[in-house]
Amino acid sequence: MHNDGGEGEVFAEVCRRGAAAILVLLGAAQATDADAQAGRRPGEGPPPIEDVLEGSPQGHGNFSISYLNHLVNGFRGPDGNISPNAAIRSHAIALSVDYNITDRWTLHAEIPYIVNRYQGPNPHCPTAAPPQCANMPALATPHPESQFLDDGSYHGAWQDWTLGAAYNADFEGYFVTPYVTVYLPSHDYTFFSQAAVGYGLQRVELGATLAHQFDFTQVYYRVGYGRVFAEETLGQSIDHNKVDLELGYFLNPAWTVKLFSTAKKGNGYFGGYDRTTELWYHHDQRAPHNYASVGFGVDYNFNKYTLSSSVQKEIWGQVIFNFQYAFELRLTRSF
């Protein structure tokens, strides 16, 4: 089986931070099935399939580092139509570790460092002080504790910890992986911003994946479903469902190609806001952020390493940024 003149400096800074964190992780490990255990964020491709189909015994695991690059070219409203009021460039490095505590049970940990830049006419203004906010509605209750990030420059922060456990079962070649994952903000980062790295909410995900390679073929599939229970904000639930689909082909023991799709749909507030209220200040934490995307990926296996690359595009969304493309490059090392 088998005008972005500052982007180079930003990427270098992200790499320096990521490299420092890797030094801590070199003796550890990444996911047998990070897709199942962590749940993909928009832009992330599916992880290598080999450990799922072949198994990974007690005391073994993987570690990985991935680089993600997003380009947002608008915002999708409740009706799915795109308004060209947002241009966001995002770079991220994600560090991921997994360890098989038994032949069946796997523990997972992951954290991304994200750098975003917003350029557009609608900055989020926690106070009226920034010059970019001179013509924007002022919050009735200013929030000076919230950093102003929509100034056209890059801003970065560690996002959320992902901590999970999964059980790997084999039913005569059908690999079923139920899992539970907890998402915890790494710190009190700014969420009221077009360039925010996250929503700052605690979440719990329950789900399962099914993977199978068709007999006498080099074709496999993987499907996953998760139900996410999120912290409510001002009485609004954003609990939602997630679905992942993947179809792949083993060209040879080294190369694998795959088509995939990921989607999220659930609760959230779809209406308008008075932009001077607390509801507006928390609107990103109350929105549904529904989306669907499709993508293509390639894995290359050599020695104990897998180099994965994927690109995808959003094809549908509600109350979410429209990403024109999302590119990921991931290096995984098994042990």
C-alpha positions as CSV (number, residue, x, y, z in Angstrom):
1,M,0.0,0.0,0.0
2,H,1.0,1.6,0.2
3,N,0.8,42.9,-2.2
4,D,2.5,40.4,0.1
5,G,6.0,41.8,0.5
6,G,6.0,41.1,4.2
7,E,5.0,37.4,3.8
8,G,8.5,36.1,3.6
9,E,9.4,37.7,7.0
10,V,6.1,36.5,8.5
11,F,6.7,32.9,7.3
12,A,10.3,33.0,8.7
13,E,8.9,34.2,12.0
14,V,6.3,31.4,12.0
15,C,9.0,28.9,11.2
16,R,11.3,30.1,14.0
17,R,8.5,29.7,16.5
18,G,7.5,26.3,15.1
19,A,11.1,25.1,15.2
20,A,11.4,26.1,18.8
21,A,8.3,24.1,19.7
22,I,9.5,21.1,17.7
23,L,12.6,20.8,20.0
24,V,10.1,20.0,22.7
25,L,8.3,17.4,20.6
26,L,11.2,15.5,19.1
27,G,11.0,12.7,21.7
28,A,7.3,12.4,21.3
29,A,4.8,11.4,18.6
30,Q,1.5,12.4,16.0
31,A,-1.9,11.0,15.2
32,T,-2.6,7.5,14.1
33,D,-5.7,9.2,12.7
34,A,-5.5,13.0,13.4
35,D,-8.5,13.6,11.3
36,A,-10.6,11.4,13.5
37,Q,-9.2,12.5,16.8
38,A,-8.8,16.2,16.3
39,G,-11.3,17.0,13.6
40,R,-10.2,19.0,10.6
41,R,-10.3,22.8,10.6
42,P,-11.1,24.5,7.3
43,G,-8.0,24.2,5.2
44,E,-6.5,21.1,6.7
45,G,-6.2,18.0,4.5
46,P,-6.7,14.4,5.6
47,P,-3.8,12.8,7.4
48,P,-1.9,9.7,6.0
49,I,-4.1,6.6,5.9
50,E,-1.4,4.0,6.3
51,D,-1.4,3.7,10.1
52,V,-5.2,3.3,10.1
53,L,-5.1,0.4,7.7
54,E,-2.0,-1.3,9.0
55,G,-2.4,-0.5,12.7
56,S,0.1,0.9,15.2
57,P,1.1,-1.1,18.3
58,Q,1.5,0.0,21.9
59,G,4.4,2.3,22.5
60,H,4.5,3.6,18.9
61,G,3.0,6.7,17.4
62,N,3.8,9.8,15.3
63,F,4.6,13.4,15.5
64,S,4.1,16.0,12.8
65,I,4.5,19.6,11.8
66,S,2.3,21.2,9.2
67,Y,2.2,24.6,7.4
68,L,-1.1,26.0,6.2
69,N,-1.7,29.0,3.9
70,H,-5.2,30.5,3.4
71,L,-6.4,33.3,1.2
72,V,-9.8,34.8,2.0
73,N,-11.5,36.9,-0.7
74,G,-14.9,37.8,0.7
75,F,-17.5,36.9,3.2
76,R,-20.5,34.6,2.8
77,G,-23.7,35.8,4.3
78,P,-26.7,33.8,5.7
79,D,-27.9,33.2,2.1
80,G,-24.5,32.0,1.0
81,N,-23.8,34.9,-1.3
82,I,-20.3,36.4,-1.3
83,S,-19.7,40.1,-0.4
84,P,-16.2,41.4,-1.3
85,N,-15.6,43.1,2.0
86,A,-12.7,41.0,3.4
87,A,-9.2,40.2,2.2
88,I,-7.4,38.0,4.7
89,R,-4.1,36.2,4.4
90,S,-3.4,33.5,6.9
91,H,-0.3,31.5,7.7
92,A,-0.1,28.8,10.4
93,I,2.2,26.1,11.7
94,A,0.5,23.3,13.6
95,L,2.3,20.8,15.9
96,S,0.7,17.5,16.6
97,V,1.6,14.5,18.8
98,D,0.1,11.0,19.2
99,Y,1.0,8.1,21.3
100,N,-0.5,4.6,21.4
101,I,-0.9,3.7,25.0
102,T,-2.2,0.2,24.0
103,D,-2.7,-1.5,20.6
104,R,-6.2,0.0,20.5
105,W,-6.1,3.3,22.4
106,T,-4.4,6.4,21.1
107,L,-4.0,9.8,22.8
108,H,-3.6,13.0,20.8
109,A,-2.4,16.6,21.4
110,E,-2.2,19.5,18.9
111,I,-1.8,23.2,18.9
112,P,-1.4,25.7,16.0
113,Y,0.4,29.0,15.9
114,I,-1.6,31.3,13.4
115,V,-0.6,34.6,11.8
116,N,-3.4,36.6,10.1
117,R,-3.6,39.9,8.2
118,Y,-6.9,41.7,7.4
119,Q,-7.2,44.3,4.7
120,G,-10.6,45.8,4.0
121,P,-13.2,48.6,4.8
122,N,-14.8,46.9,7.9
123,P,-12.4,46.6,10.8
124,H,-13.7,45.3,14.1
125,C,-13.1,48.2,16.6
126,P,-13.0,47.4,20.3
127,T,-12.6,51.1,20.9
128,A,-12.9,54.3,18.8
129,A,-9.2,55.1,19.3
130,P,-7.6,53.5,16.2
131,P,-7.6,55.8,13.1
132,Q,-9.1,53.0,11.0
133,C,-12.2,53.2,13.3
134,A,-13.0,56.9,12.7
135,N,-16.0,56.2,10.5
136,M,-17.1,52.9,12.2
137,P,-20.0,52.6,14.7
138,A,-18.6,52.8,18.3
139,L,-19.4,50.1,20.8
140,A,-21.6,51.5,23.6
141,T,-19.3,49.6,26.0
142,P,-15.8,49.9,24.7
143,H,-13.4,46.9,25.2
144,P,-9.9,48.3,25.6
145,E,-8.7,44.9,26.9
146,S,-9.3,43.6,23.3
147,Q,-6.4,44.2,21.0
148,F,-7.1,46.0,17.8
149,L,-5.8,43.6,15.0
150,D,-7.5,44.9,11.8
151,D,-4.8,47.5,11.1
152,G,-3.5,45.9,7.9
153,S,-0.5,44.3,9.6
154,Y,0.2,40.7,10.5
155,H,-0.7,39.5,14.0
156,G,-0.1,36.1,15.4
157,A,-0.9,33.9,18.5
158,W,-1.2,30.3,19.6
159,Q,-4.8,29.2,19.1
160,D,-6.5,26.3,20.8
161,W,-5.2,23.1,22.4
162,T,-6.7,19.9,20.9
163,L,-6.7,17.0,23.3
164,G,-8.2,13.7,22.3
165,A,-8.5,9.9,22.8
166,A,-9.5,7.4,20.2
167,Y,-10.2,3.6,20.2
168,N,-9.1,1.8,17.0
169,A,-11.2,-1.3,16.2
170,D,-10.7,-3.7,13.2
171,F,-13.8,-5.6,12.0
172,E,-12.4,-7.8,9.3
173,G,-10.8,-5.0,7.4
174,Y,-13.3,-2.3,8.3
175,F,-11.5,0.1,10.7
176,V,-13.8,1.9,13.0
177,T,-12.4,4.7,15.3
178,P,-14.7,6.3,17.8
179,Y,-13.2,9.3,19.5
180,V,-13.6,12.1,22.0
181,T,-11.8,15.4,21.5
182,V,-11.7,18.5,23.8
183,Y,-10.7,22.0,22.4
184,L,-9.4,24.5,24.9
185,P,-8.2,28.0,24.2
186,S,-4.5,28.2,24.9
187,H,-4.9,31.7,26.5
188,D,-7.3,34.7,26.5
189,Y,-6.6,35.7,22.9
190,T,-8.5,38.4,21.0
191,F,-11.7,37.1,19.3
192,F,-13.3,40.4,18.2
193,S,-11.4,40.9,15.0
194,Q,-11.4,40.1,11.3
195,A,-7.8,38.8,11.9
196,A,-8.6,36.9,15.0
197,V,-6.9,33.4,15.3
198,G,-10.0,31.8,16.8
199,Y,-13.3,32.2,18.7
200,G,-12.0,31.5,22.2
201,L,-14.6,28.9,23.0
202,Q,-14.3,25.5,24.8
203,R,-15.8,22.6,22.8
204,V,-16.2,18.9,23.1
205,E,-16.5,16.6,20.0
206,L,-17.8,13.1,19.9
207,G,-17.6,11.1,16.7
208,A,-16.2,8.2,14.7
209,T,-14.6,7.3,11.4
210,L,-14.8,4.3,9.2
211,A,-11.9,3.4,6.8
212,H,-11.7,0.4,4.4
213,Q,-9.5,-0.7,1.5
214,F,-11.5,-2.6,-1.2
215,D,-10.4,-6.2,-1.6
216,F,-7.9,-6.9,-4.4
217,T,-7.7,-3.2,-5.2
218,Q,-5.5,-0.2,-4.3
219,V,-8.6,1.9,-3.6
220,Y,-9.7,2.9,-0.1
221,Y,-12.3,5.2,1.5
222,R,-12.7,7.0,4.8
223,V,-15.8,8.6,6.2
224,G,-16.1,10.5,9.5
225,Y,-18.9,12.1,11.5
226,G,-18.6,14.3,14.6
227,R,-21.0,16.1,16.8
228,V,-19.5,19.2,18.5
229,F,-20.9,20.7,21.7
230,A,-19.7,24.2,22.2
231,E,-19.8,26.7,25.0
232,E,-22.8,29.0,24.7
233,T,-22.3,32.8,24.3
234,L,-25.1,35.1,25.6
235,G,-27.6,32.3,25.3
236,Q,-26.7,31.2,21.8
237,S,-25.9,27.6,21.0
238,I,-23.4,26.9,18.1
239,D,-23.5,23.1,18.5
240,H,-22.9,21.5,15.1
241,N,-22.3,18.4,13.0
242,K,-19.1,17.7,11.0
243,V,-18.7,15.3,8.1
244,D,-15.5,14.2,6.3
245,L,-15.3,12.1,3.1
246,E,-12.2,10.8,1.5
247,L,-11.5,8.5,-1.5
248,G,-7.9,7.5,-2.2
249,Y,-5.7,5.3,-4.4
250,F,-2.3,3.7,-3.6
251,L,-0.2,4.3,-6.7
252,N,2.6,2.3,-5.2
253,P,4.1,1.8,-1.7
254,A,5.5,5.3,-1.7
255,W,2.7,7.4,-3.3
256,T,-0.9,7.9,-2.4
257,V,-3.4,10.3,-4.1
258,K,-6.8,11.3,-2.6
259,L,-9.9,13.4,-3.2
260,F,-11.7,14.7,-0.1
261,S,-14.4,16.9,1.2
262,T,-15.2,18.3,4.6
263,A,-18.3,20.1,5.9
264,K,-19.7,21.7,9.0
265,K,-23.4,22.6,9.6
266,G,-25.2,23.5,12.8
267,N,-26.7,26.1,15.2
268,G,-25.9,29.8,15.3
269,Y,-27.4,33.2,14.9
270,F,-28.2,34.2,11.3
271,G,-29.7,37.7,11.9
272,G,-28.5,41.2,11.8
273,Y,-26.8,43.2,14.6
274,D,-26.8,46.7,16.1
275,R,-23.1,47.2,15.9
276,T,-22.9,49.2,19.1
277,T,-24.1,46.4,21.4
278,E,-22.5,43.5,23.3
279,L,-24.2,41.1,20.9
280,W,-22.1,42.5,18.1
281,Y,-18.9,42.3,20.2
282,H,-19.6,38.6,20.6
283,H,-21.1,38.0,17.1
284,D,-18.3,35.7,15.9
285,Q,-18.8,33.5,18.9
286,R,-22.6,33.2,18.1
287,A,-22.4,32.7,14.3
288,P,-22.9,29.2,12.7
289,H,-19.8,29.4,10.4
290,N,-21.2,26.6,8.2
291,Y,-19.1,25.5,5.2
292,A,-18.3,22.8,2.7
293,S,-15.0,22.4,0.8
294,V,-13.5,20.0,-1.6
295,G,-9.8,19.2,-2.2
296,F,-7.0,17.0,-3.6
297,G,-4.0,15.6,-1.7
298,V,-0.9,13.6,-2.2
299,D,1.2,11.6,0.3
300,Y,4.8,10.5,-0.2
301,N,6.2,7.8,2.2
302,F,10.0,7.4,2.7
303,N,11.7,5.6,5.6
304,K,9.7,6.6,8.7
305,Y,8.4,9.8,7.2
306,T,5.3,10.9,5.2
307,L,5.3,14.2,3.3
308,S,1.7,15.2,2.6
309,S,0.4,18.1,0.5
310,S,-3.2,19.2,-0.2
311,V,-5.1,22.1,-1.7
312,Q,-8.8,22.8,-1.3
313,K,-11.5,25.3,-2.0
314,E,-14.6,26.3,-0.2
315,I,-17.7,25.6,-2.3
316,W,-20.5,26.6,0.1
317,G,-20.9,28.6,3.3
318,Q,-23.1,30.6,5.6
319,V,-21.9,33.4,7.8
320,I,-18.2,32.5,7.2
321,F,-15.2,33.8,5.4
322,N,-14.9,32.6,1.8
323,F,-11.5,31.1,1.3
324,Q,-10.4,31.1,-2.3
325,Y,-7.9,28.4,-1.6
326,A,-6.2,26.6,1.3
327,F,-2.9,24.9,1.0
328,E,-1.3,22.6,3.5
329,L,2.1,20.9,3.7
330,R,2.7,18.3,6.5
331,L,5.7,16.2,7.5
332,T,4.9,13.2,9.7
333,R,7.4,11.0,11.4
334,S,6.4,7.6,12.9
335,F,8.3,5.7,15.5
